[in-house]
Each structure stands twice: as structure tokens, then as C-alpha cells.
Amino acid sequence: FAADDIQAAAYTYFSGGFKAINADALYENLNDGDTSNDPYIVDVRAKEDHDKGYIPGSVWADAKTFFQAANLATLPEDQDIVVYCYTGQTASQIVSVLRMMGYEAYNLQFGFGSWTMNADAGSKWFDETKAGHDYAFETTANEATETYDLPDPLADTLQAAADAYFSGGTKNIDAATLFDNLNDGDTSNDPMVVSIRSADHYALGHIPGAVHMDPKEMFIAANLAKLPPDQPIVIYCYSGQTGSQVTSALRLLGYDASNLLYGMQAWTMDKDVRVAYF
């Protein structure tokens, strides 16, 4: 891959839609009596939680070293790969890059918490009583009117850019931190907030100031040019799964992007607006 090919790889993947598998579908696959169609399953939770319990057949991998060349070499190129973490945020970021590299990878939607509710096995899940908020939203549409030069990718190859990003840990922001930032009276430190939910759901309500972008078209150069290369960017979706995937691709391209943890459902309790999965 040349540097320009990172953008092309991102567009090729995202234009085809987000790739995930739910726990029911994975369970049925693993228990259909046919091992020839079983995926290669990777657990990227903390090692101590993996050791407490994991999906049968899973191997453990460290998300920070996942994209080192030696570790990539252990992944099958002719077999589906399912990656899971706690709630789908970190695994989603890994899956998007694996897809950009050509692997048949899937995120386990909502993570290990959708497989088992056993906390003793290291299971965690979105708890709206702890991570949910009831912040204000708006319905007035906002437009990204300025254009910018595209930043330089993190490295000249996709693998090197991926290793450079993930080695420092995936980038997320929780709703409370974003709210405090947007309401601290200092607009100079505000991020650009981008909703990648559907246009209809954006119209129902969005984070104040947020613009709407379609992730299927986001990685066209003309649309990337609407994103500031020298300002933080917060991406959000419904639950953080798709937002995570977009965030990792933007990071590889050189943007200071973060995923809003748990998405719109962490911002508002209005079920008609957040369109929650839980």
C-alpha cells in the first residue's frame, strides 16, 4: 500500500457497509455440527478477563500489538475472523482496519457482554444508569461549509499506520467529557462533532452543533476535505460500533478522531431520538 491507498482502502470497505455478526448468529455457526465453516475467533479484552472465561475456541490477542507484522501473520487469510472485546468499541476499530487489509473480519456486535451476562467471566455491557445521560439535543441541521487540505497518513503503508495507531491505544471519548467540553464557555477547544447515523435519525435529533455524514461516502476525498486536520473530531453513531470503525480509519489517515463511547444512547434518554438497541 502507498499512502494514498489507505484512503482508497477505507472507501472500498465503508462504501459496502459496516460488517458485524451478532451473538445468536455466531452461536449457531459454532454449533451447527460443521466445523469447516467455523470462524477464527479473537478476544482482545484484557488478558486477565480472557482467562476468566471466553467464547469457546477463542484465541487472545493484545489490541496494542495486533497490527505488528508478526501478529498479523498468525491470522488466516482464507477464513472468516470474528473479533470481540467488552462492548464492541475496540473490536470494531480493529475490524475496520482488517477489512481495509482484505481480511473477512467481523465485529461481534456489543461484544462479550452480548454472549454472556456473567460478570465473573469478565463480561461488561452498556449500563445506562452509569454511562447514560439526558443531555440536550437539537433538530436544526448543521452544514460543514469549510474545506481543508487532507492530512498526511500516520505512515506510508496500511500496516505501519495501523501499528502506529493501535500501539497507543484506541481513542474514545465518553458523553460526559464531550458535554463538558462543549459547555465550558471556550469554543476554541470544541471538537467537530459528526453524526454518522442515518439522515432520518439525524433529523430526529442530534448533539448540538453536529453535522451529518454518510459513512458509505465519507472516505471520498471531497468529503474528507470537510474534516479539519488540526481540530479534534468526535464521531458518533447509535451504540459506538460503527463510530468506532470510522474513527480508526480516520486515525490512520492522520485525523485527531475519537469515537463517542456507546453513541447517541449515551447522550440522551429520549428513546425516540436515540433509537437505542438496548
Secondary structure, DSSP 8 states (H G I E B T S, - for coil): --HHHHHHHHHHHHTT---EE-HHHHHHHHTSS-GGG--EEEE-S-HHHHTT---TT-EE--GGGTTSHHHHTTS-SSS-EEEE-SSSHHHHHHHHHHHHTT--EEEETTGGGGT---GGGT-----HHHH------B-S-------------SSSSHHHHHHHHHTT---EE-HHHHHHHHTSS-GGG--EEEE-S-HHHHHH-B-TT-EE--TTTTTSHHHHTTS-TTS-EEEE-SSSHHHHHHHHHHHHTT--EEEETTGGGGT---HHHH----
